[in-house]
């Protein structure tokens, strides 16, 4: 199915209660610091409002967003983005000790091999430690290599986690060329996150390095557009069922 047919179907997925996807807890796998807020901010907030355990695994170090900055060389930028993530998830009710940063190289996260397998084991450990019964990871057709790699890492983890449900959340999928082939029609759910929209926007805003001119010395640096933030901070989040 082409992207221009697939993506509108996401807005027609049935609206379901969180319990249709997770009843004991959940693990969110984010390729970069900020993907958790953009794609799953409402999900995390709803789970925490129900006192369900949530764990977040951030795969890359996020240092690719401003590669030419002298004020924020890689180590400083990594520290900034990790602190922004802690502030963001606090807005969603998640404690900082429940966030794991794998610090793999931004734009070079592996999909296979020893490093990917170790990352998969970390995801599996997060599921086991929290008692979660669902994992959420970026959609493999998002047009960013790390989003695909994160999906592959969860794929490596799933044989270690029999019975665990897995769902994909699109972030950059909305920007795909219309003719891109993305597989069969989606199944899954929409989650009504309208009561958490303000918290989600605060979480996204906490990633100031990505949403403002905070890092001003890299003219090629990344910045989220207001249109993209608005697109992802609507009343529903969409989750594609990754059937085993």
NUDOFI-35092 format. One record per residue: residue in one letter; x, y, z of N, C-alpha, C in turn. Coordinates in steps of 0.02 Angstrom, whole numbers, padded with zeros to 5 digits, always signed. Layout:
// residues N
AXYZXYZXYZ...
***
This chain:
// residues 244
X+00043-00060+00000+00000+00000+00000+00044+00062+00000X+00024+00112-00039+00061+00175-00040+00048+00216+00023X+00096+00260+00038+00090+00302+00097+00029+00346+00094X+00011+00371+00035-00046+00416+00031-00112+00380+00042X-00112+00313+00039-00171+00275+00058-00168+00252+00130X-00107+00234+00152-00098+00206+00220-00110+00258+00274X-00080+00317+00266-00080+00366+00321-00151+00390+00338X-00195+00404+00290-00263+00422+00310-00299+00368+00349X-00281+00305+00336-00313+00251+00372-00296+00252+00447X-00239+00281+00464-00222+00286+00535-00273+00328+00573X-00301+00377+00538-00352+00419+00570-00420+00387+00571X-00424+00326+00544-00487+00289+00547-00482+00227+00592X-00424+00217+00624-00418+00161+00670-00468+00168+00727X-00492+00113+00754-00541+00119+00808-00511+00152+00870X-00550+00193+00902-00529+00223+00966-00539+00171+01021X-00486+00161+01060-00488+00109+01111-00461+00136+01177X-00481+00105+01230-00452+00119+01295-00381+00092+01298X-00340+00122+01340-00271+00098+01348-00269+00023+01364X-00319-00002+01400-00319-00072+01420-00323-00120+01360X-00342-00094+01301-00342-00137+01242-00271-00151+01219X-00223-00110+01240-00153-00118+01220-00108-00142+01276X-00119-00115+01336-00075-00132+01392-00117-00131+01456X-00108-00182+01497-00144-00186+01560-00097-00187+01620X-00034-00209+01610+00013-00214+01667+00067-00162+01665X+00079-00131+01609+00131-00081+01602+00157-00081+01531X+00201-00033+01517+00226-00028+01448+00297+00000+01447X+00331-00017+01392+00398+00008+01378+00394+00046+01312X+00420+00107+01312+00425+00148+01252+00497+00149+01230X+00509+00135+01166+00576+00138+01137+00577+00197+01089X+00620+00245+01103+00625+00306+01063+00693+00309+01029X+00696+00318+00964+00761+00323+00931+00802+00382+00954X+00769+00439+00967+00804+00500+00987+00768+00530+01047X+00804+00569+01087+00770+00609+01138+00721+00657+01103X+00661+00653+01119+00602+00691+01096+00551+00648+01060X+00572+00591+01031+00523+00548+00997+00471+00521+01046X+00491+00511+01108+00444+00485+01158+00388+00534+01171X+00404+00599+01172+00353+00650+01185+00310+00661+01124X+00341+00662+01065+00304+00675+01003+00256+00618+00986X+00279+00557+00992+00238+00500+00971+00198+00467+01025X+00221+00472+01087+00190+00433+01142+00178+00474+01205X+00181+00540+01200+00173+00580+01261+00107+00568+01296X+00053+00566+01257-00012+00553+01288-00018+00483+01315X+00010+00435+01280+00011+00365+01304+00045+00360+01371X+00105+00390+01376+00142+00387+01439+00102+00420+01495X+00074+00479+01480+00036+00515+01531-00025+00475+01554X-00060+00443+01507-00119+00404+01525-00099+00344+01568X-00045+00310+01548-00022+00253+01588-00003+00274+01658X+00032+00329+01665+00052+00351+01732-00008+00375+01773X-00058+00404+01739-00118+00425+01775-00154+00365+01805X-00145+00306+01773-00174+00245+01799-00126+00207+01844X-00070+00237+01857-00018+00207+01900+00011+00143+01870X+00011+00139+01804+00044+00083+01771+00118+00098+01765X+00161+00048+01774+00232+00059+01765+00249+00074+01692X+00293+00122+01682+00317+00140+01616+00393+00144+01618X+00424+00118+01566+00497+00125+01558+00509+00154+01489X+00559+00198+01485+00578+00229+01422+00650+00210+01406X+00662+00185+01346+00729+00171+01322+00742+00217+01263X+00791+00262+01271+00811+00309+01218+00873+00280+01185X+00868+00268+01120+00919+00228+01086+00981+00268+01068X+00972+00325+01034+01031+00362+01010+01048+00420+01057X+01108+00448+01046+01131+00503+01089+01102+00570+01067X+01070+00574+01010+01040+00636+00988+01088+00689+00964X+01151+00670+00955+01202+00720+00939+01202+00741+00866X+01160+00711+00825+01158+00729+00755+01116+00790+00739X+01082+00818+00789+01036+00873+00775+01073+00938+00759X+01131+00948+00789+01169+01010+00779+01243+00993+00771X+01261+00961+00716+01330+00936+00709+01383+00989+00701X+01363+01051+00684+01412+01103+00672+01417+01154+00728X+01384+01141+00784+01386+01188+00839+01452+01183+00877X+01483+01241+00888+01543+01244+00930+01525+01253+01004X+01468+01286+01016+01446+01296+01085+01422+01231+01116X+01396+01187+01074+01370+01122+01098+01404+01066+01060X+01467+01052+01075+01499+00993+01045+01464+00930+01069X+01479+00872+01039+01438+00812+01052+01426+00795+01125X+01477+00797+01166+01467+00776+01235+01419+00823+01272X+01428+00889+01260+01383+00937+01292+01313+00931+01265X+01306+00921+01199+01240+00914+01169+01205+00852+01195X+01242+00798+01201+01212+00737+01229+01185+00749+01298X+01225+00782+01341+01202+00796+01408+01140+00840+01409X+01139+00890+01365+01081+00934+01361+01019+00896+01341X+01025+00853+01290+00967+00817+01266+00942+00766+01316X+00986+00737+01355+00964+00692+01407+00928+00729+01462X+00953+00788+01480+00919+00827+01532+00851+00851+01507X+00847+00871+01444+00783+00890+01415+00733+00832+01419X+00757+00772+01406+00713+00713+01408+00687+00702+01479X+00731+00709+01528+00708+00700+01597+00655+00751+01615X+00665+00814+01593+00614+00865+01607+00550+00850+01570X+00556+00826+01509+00497+00811+01469+00455+00756+01501X+00486+00701+01519+00447+00646+01546+00419+00661+01615X+00452+00707+01651+00423+00728+01715+00355+00761+01704X+00347+00797+01649+00282+00827+01633+00229+00773+01621X+00251+00713+01603+00205+00659+01587+00196+00611+01646X+00230+00625+01702+00222+00584+01761+00272+00528+01769X+00325+00528+01727+00374+00475+01729+00437+00498+01765X+00459+00457+01813+00518+00474+01853+00582+00465+01812X+00633+00506+01825+00695+00502+01784+00731+00435+01791X+00724+00402+01847+00758+00338+01855+00729+00283+01811X+00673+00297+01779+00643+00248+01734+00658+00262+01661X+00708+00303+01649+00732+00317+01582+00802+00288+01574X+00813+00251+01520+00878+00223+01504+00903+00253+01438X+00964+00279+01438+00994+00307+01379+01048+00259+01354X+01038+00233+01293+01087+00186+01265+01146+00222+01233X+01137+00285+01213+01191+00327+01187+01224+00299+01124X+01186+00266+01083+01213+00244+01018+01218+00304+00971X+01262+00302+00921+01275+00361+00880+01215+00380+00837X+01194+00443+00844+01139+00469+00806+01153+00461+00731X+01103+00437+00695+01105+00424+00623+01147+00363+00605X+01171+00326+00656+01210+00266+00643+01190+00209+00690X+01128+00209+00713+01105+00154+00756+01101+00090+00715X+01133+00036+00738+01133-00025+00698+01067-00063+00704X+01050-00098+00650+00991-00140+00649+01007-00213+00665X+01070-00231+00662+01091-00301+00673+01161-00299+00703X+01183-00359+00724+01249-00364+00753+01249-00360+00829X+01309-00361+00858+01316-00367+00930+01287-00306+00966X+01297-00246+00939+01272-00186+00973+01196-00184+00972X+01166-00202+00916+01093-00204+00911+01065-00258+00958X+01099-00314+00963+01076-00368+01007+01079-00346+01079X+01133-00310+01098+01138-00285+01167+01082-00236+01182X+01066-00193+01133+01011-00146+01142+00945-00183+01150X+00935-00236+01111+00874-00277+01117+00870-00308+01186X+00926-00330+01213+00925-00359+01280+00907-00308+01333X+00929-00245+01322+00910-00192+01369+00834-00180+01367X+00806-00181+01307+00733-00173+01301+00698-00231+01336X+00722-00292+01325+00691-00350+01358+00697-00345+01433X+00754-00321+01458+00763-00312+01530+00714-00261+01558X+00701-00208+01520+00654-00157+01543+00583-00186+01547X+00566-00227+01499+00500-00260+01501+00495-00305+01562X+00546-00345+01573+00544-00393+01629+00544-00358+01696X+00585-00305+01703+00591-00271+01767+00526-00234+01785X+00490-00210+01736+00430-00171+01749+00367-00214+01748X+00372-00276+01723+00312-00317+01716+00267-00295+01660X+00294-00256+01613+00253-00230+01558+00228-00286+01513X+00172-00272+01481+00146-00321+01433+00140-00292+01363X+00171-00234+01351+00171-00204+01284+00232-00160+01274X+00256-00160+01212+00312-00118+01192+00289-00074+01134X+00311-00012+01136+00294+00037+01084+00358+00065+01054X+00363+00063+00988+00424+00085+00954+00404+00122+00890X+00449+00162+00864+00434+00200+00804+00419+00155+00745X+00379+00181+00699+00359+00146+00638+00420+00138+00593X+00431+00079+00568+00491+00066+00529+00493+00103+00463X+00436+00130+00440+00435+00167+00378+00444+00242+00389X+00451+00264+00451+00471+00334+00463+00535+00348+00423X+00539+00405+00388+00597+00418+00346+00658+00442+00386X+00681+00401+00431+00743+00412+00467+00772+00344+00484X+00836+00335+00469+00867+00270+00478+00864+00245+00550X+00870+00291+00598+00868+00269+00668+00799+00245+00689X+00747+00271+00658+00679+00248+00674+00670+00176+00649X+00697+00162+00590+00695+00094+00565+00737+00048+00609X+00797+00071+00629+00840+00030+00671+00808+00016+00738X+00774+00065+00767+00741+00053+00831+00688-00001+00824X+00651+00000+00768+00602-00052+00756+00636-00120+00749X+00694-00122+00717+00730-00185+00710+00755-00210+00778X+00776-00165+00821+00799-00184+00888+00742-00215+00927X+00683-00186+00923+00625-00216+00957+00610-00284+00926X+00618-00290+00861+00609-00355+00829+00657-00407+00856X+00718-00387+00871+00766-00433+00901+00747-00451+00973X+00715-00405+01007+00695-00417+01077+00635-00462+01083X+00591-00463+01034+00527-00497+01041+00534-00572+01053X+00582-00608+01023+00588-00679+01040+00605-00692+01114X+00633-00642+01147+00648-00648+01219+00586-00633+01261X+00532-00611+01229+00474-00586+01266+00410-00618+01240X+00402-00683+01248+00342-00716+01223+00279-00687+01254X+00230-00675+01211+00166-00650+01235+00162-00574+01241X+00218-00539+01230+00217-00466+01235+00189-00437+01171X+00143-00391+01178+00117-00356+01119+00163-00299+01099X+00165-00284+01035+00208-00230+01010+00168-00186+00963X+00180-00121+00968+00146-00072+00928+00196-00022+00900X+00181+00004+00841+00223+00056+00810+00187+00123+00813X+00226+00175+00826+00197+00242+00824+00235+00284+00772X+00198+00314+00725+00231+00356+00674+00249+00424+00702X+00307+00448+00682+00327+00517+00697+00337+00555+00632X+00386+00534+00594+00401+00568+00530+00365+00536+00471X+00326+00484+00483+00290+00452+00429+00246+00499+00389X+00221+00551+00423+00176+00599+00390+00212+00637+00334X+00278+00636+00332+00315+00673+00281+00337+00629+00223X+00316+00566+00222+00337+00521+00169+00312+00544+00100X+00350+00530+00048+00324+00541-00020+00261+00499-00029X+00210+00525-00062+00147+00488-00066+00152+00421-00101X+00201+00414-00146+00206+00351-00183+00245+00297-00147X+00272+00311-00088+00313+00262-00052+00270+00202-00031X+00295+00142-00045+00260+00081-00025+00276+00066+00049X+00224+00054+00089+00234+00045+00161+00201-00018+00188X+00180-00063+00145+00153-00126+00170+00078-00127+00172X+00050-00178+00205-00023-00186+00205-00058-00133+00247X-00123-00130+00240-00164-00082+00277-00154-00091+00352X-00154-00037+00390-00141-00042+00462-00198-00072+00501X-00180-00108+00554-00227-00126+00606-00199-00098+00671X-00241-00086+00719-00217-00057+00782-00270-00013+00812X-00248+00040+00846-00294+00081+00885-00272+00154+00884X-00323+00196+00896-00309+00265+00916-00324+00271+00990X-00282+00309+01024-00292+00323+01095-00312+00396+01103X-00368+00407+01137-00391+00475+01151-00347+00505+01206X-00306+00554+01188-00260+00584+01237-00278+00657+01249X-00341+00674+01236-00361+00744+01240-00350+00773+01309X-00359+00732+01361-00349+00759+01429-00276+00771+01446X-00231+00746+01404-00159+00753+01417-00124+00799+01367X-00163+00833+01325-00131+00873+01272-00087+00929+01300X-00109+00961+01353-00069+01015+01382-00003+00988+01409X-00006+00931+01444+00055+00900+01470+00100+00878+01414X+00071+00852+01361+00111+00830+01304+00146+00890+01272X+00111+00945+01263+00143+01004+01234+00200+01029+01279X+00190+01027+01344+00244+01047+01389+00304+01000+01382X+00289+00936+01374+00344+00887+01365+00382+00901+01301X+00346+00914+01247+00380+00930+01184+00421+00994+01191X+00392+01044+01224+00427+01107+01233+00490+01100+01276X+00490+01050+01320+00549+01039+01361+00610+01021+01319X+00599+00996+01259+00654+00982+01213+00672+01047+01176X+00696+01096+01215+00706+01163+01187+00759+01165+01133X+00808+01119+01136+00859+01119+01084+00830+01101+01016X+00772+01069+01016+00741+01047+00954+00682+01090+00933X+00657+01131+00978+00596+01169+00964+00607+01245+00963X+00666+01268+00984+00681+01339+00987+00750+01353+00956X+00769+01416+00958+00835+01435+00934+00888+01432+00988X+00880+01389+01037+00927+01384+01092+00998+01375+01068X+01008+01331+01019+01075+01321+00991+01079+01362+00927X+01110+01421+00933+01105+01471+00879+01166+01472+00833X+01215+01431+00846+01277+01437+00806+01285+01381+00754X+01230+01348+00737+01232+01298+00684+01174+01312+00636X+01189+01346+00581+01135+01364+00534+01101+01304+00503X+01133+01245+00506+01104+01185+00478+01072+01142+00532X+01068+01168+00592+01040+01129+00647+00966+01115+00638X+00945+01060+00669+00875+01038+00663+00830+01080+00708X+00769+01092+00683+00718+01124+00724+00649+01099+00702X+00612+01075+00751+00544+01051+00737+00500+01109+00714X+00462+01098+00662+00416+01149+00639+00353+01150+00682X+00322+01208+00686+00260+01213+00723+00206+01168+00692X+00207+01163+00626+00158+01119+00593+00166+01047+00616X+00228+01024+00622+00239+00955+00643+00218+00946+00716X+00234+00993+00759+00213+00989+00829+00137+00987+00833X+00104+01030+00795+00031+01031+00796+00003+00964+00771X+00034+00936+00720+00011+00873+00691+00014+00817+00742X+00066+00818+00782+00078+00763+00829+00047+00775+00898X+00022+00834+00910-00007+00850+00975-00082+00858+00972X-00113+00822+00927-00186+00822+00922-00218+00780+00976X-00283+00769+00971-00320+00733+01023-00310+00657+01023X-00279+00630+00970-00269+00558+00966-00196+00541+00951X-00173+00486+00979-00110+00455+00958-00128+00389+00924X-00087+00371+00875-00103+00314+00833-00051+00260+00842X-00074+00198+00849-00029+00142+00863-00047+00083+00817X+00003+00064+00777-00006+00009+00729+00013-00056+00763X-00031-00104+00760-00019-00169+00791+00034-00207+00751X+00087-00228+00785+00141-00266+00753+00129-00339+00770X+00087-00370+00732+00070-00441+00745+00133-00483+00739X+00139-00532+00783+00199-00575+00783+00202-00615+00719
***
